[in-house]
Amino acid sequence: GAESGDVRERVDIPVLKDWRRLLEDSSLDAVSIALPHHLHAEVALAAFDADKHVLLEKPIARDATEARRIVNAACAARRVLMIEMTHRFYPPVRAGRWAKHL
């Protein structure tokens, strides 16, 4: 609505109708992929083709074959692939005491 347009203008966020245009932006080193699972492989592979590092929400892919393609593409492009796991950085988890906090 109008409110979201106002926010975009205040923080200078470009609005793109096609995610491929984002990958063309040479000022970006990395992208965060937070899309429906069936789009993860297509977008991640394109991002590596565009020499971007990728933060990818879990699950990495729909199946092991897609996951291998994504990992292999990251290795071939020599780019970082990180699967987003929020709790990885939660202090009790890092300290190995996660069970006490459940």
Order of alpha helices (4+ residues) and beta strands (2+ residues): alpha-alpha-beta-alpha-beta-alpha-beta-alpha
